[in-house]
Amino acid sequence: MLEYKGYRAEVEFDDSVRAFVGYVIDTRDQITFQATSVDELEVEFRRSVDDYLEWCKSDGVDPDKPYSGNLVLRIPEALHRELAHAAADAGASLNSYISHQLQKTTRKPS
């Protein structure tokens, strides 16, 4: 997995063109690149991201970011109520309570 300026890419080898083809993931905009060597692949990935960001700047468009920090989540009403009560009992907002609980479950043990 390649990563640059918060953007990540997946790479496949395309036999038909005998080249590596990369796709920036987690964004609605299509950012692609290709290369014939691993070293060139990283250069082309970075160039594609930089070109995309420059295009956004010149067109006055906000670049699509891989993750905005906003998450729309549909949950059962009863769970929503239980979480709201637990957040109130903890003296926290519902958002910060859920964020804290999720962080506890996704952190790797040291």
N, C-alpha and C positions, 0 to 999 in steps of 0.2 A: 504494500500500500504506500503510495506517495503522498506527502503532505507538504503544503506550502501556503503561508499566509492564511491559515485556517481552512483551506480547501484541501479536500482529499480526492484521490483518483484511484480508479481500478484500471488494470491493464490486461489485455488479452493479446495473444499472438494470432495474427490473421494470415493463414497460409496462402490465401489468394493474392495478397500483395507482399508476402514475405516480410512483414513488418509488425512491430508492436503497435497496438492501437490503444490509446488511453481515453478514459471518460471521467470528467470531474463528477463526483457523486454528491448527493444531498443538496442539490440546488435545482431550481426549476429551469434555469438557463442552460443551454447546451454548450459545454466547453469541451472540446476534443483536441487530441494531438496524436502524432504518430512519429515513430523513429525506427531505425534499423539496428540500434545498439542500446544497451542498458544506459550507458553514459549519456547518449544523445536523448534518450527518453526523459531523463530527469531535466535536462536543459529545455526540451520542448514543452514539458509540463509547466515549468516555471514561466516560460515565455507565453504560453497560452493564458495562464492566470493573469500575468502582467498586462497582456494585450486586452483581455476582458475588462480588467479594472480601468485601464486607460480609455477604452471605448465608452464605458459607463460615465467616466468623468467628462469626456469630451461631449457626450450627448446629454449631460445633466441628469443622468439616471442613477438611482441608488443601486449598487450592485446587490444581487441576490446573495445573501449570506447563508452558509450551510445550516446554521442554527440561530434562531432569533432569541431563544430563551422563553418564547411563548409556546404553550402546549394546550391545545383544546382536548379535553378528555370527557368522555361520557361515562358516567358511573350510575349505578342504581341509587334511587332517592334515599333509601335507608342507609347506604354507605356514606352518602354525602352528609346526611344528618349526623351519623356517628363521628365522622371526621371533623365536622364543625364543632361538635361538643368536645371532642378530644382537644382540638385547637384552643377552644375557650378555656378549658381546664388547665392547659399548659400556658395560658396567657399569651398566646401567639395568634397571628392572623392565620386563616385557613391556608393561604398560599405558602407562608413561611413554614407552617407545620408540615404540610405535605412535602415541600421541598426538603426539609430536614429529614423526614422519614425515608424519602427516596435516596438521599445521599447516604444514609446509614446502610441501605441495602446494596448499594453499588460500589462502595469503597472496598478496595482489596485489603485484606489483613496485612499488617506489617511483618 
